[in-house]
Amino acid sequence: TEIGRFFEFLRAEGLLSSARIIITSDHGEEFSDHGSFYHFATPYQEVLHVPLIFRGQGIAAGRRVEAPVSLVDIAPTILAWAGVSAPSEMDGLDLTPLLGQARTETAAKALQKRLNTRLQHGEATGNSQWESKIPGQVPVFTSILKGPFKLVHRSLDEEVALYDLSTDPKENTDIAAQNPEITQTLRSAMASRKAEFAERTVENNRIDLDPAEVERLRALGYL
C-alpha cells in the first residue's frame, strides 16, 4: 500500500524513529445507515467519526483517548510540537497533554474537560449545493455535539433529533422529547452559529480558476 511505501521510505532514510505521524481521514462513508449514500448528505457518525492515530517520538504507545477530539485539533497540536504558538483565531486545541508519555494528570484532566464541554458543529455541504439549485426540495442537515449529546437538524421541516452517543453510537434512538432542556440548549447554540455566519457572508466571493487548476480538480473527481 502507499502507507507501507511511506513507512519504508522513512525507515530507509533513518527518519522513522524520530518522526511523528498522524493518520486520519476527511470523512467516512454512508451506506444507507440513515437513508443516504456517499459522504455529503448527512452529518451522522458514519460520516463524521473517522480514525485519528498519532504515532512517533514522545507519543505513548497504545493510549486510547475517549474524549471527542476533532480534526481541527491537528493543526494546533503540530504547531505545539514545533514550538510555535497557535494564532488566537485558530480553531482547535493542542492535544499534546493527552498523548505524551510524560503528561501531567492536571493538564490532561483540564484538556479532557474542555473537550467534553466544547461545541462541535457538523454540516452536510452536498445537500446545501442542491438546495441552492432547487430550493425547498432537498433537506440540509446540520449537527452539533457537546460531550456525548448530539443534535441533528433537518431544514425542510425544522425537525431535530437528539442522540446520546455514549449509549447509542449508531444514532438509532431519538431522545429529544425526553431531554427538552439539552435539546433547546443545543438548538439555540446551532441557531447562534448560523446567525453569526450569515452576518459574515461576503458577496461576490467567487474564485476564478485557471485551466491547470480546473484539470487538477477534474483529475481528483471534483468536476
Helices and strands as residue ranges (DSSP letters): H 2-12, E 20-24, E 30-31, E 37-38, H 45-48, E 52-56, G 71-73, H 74-81, H 96-99, H 105-117, E 120-123, H 125-133, E 141-146, E 149-154, E 159-164, H 180-199, H 211-219
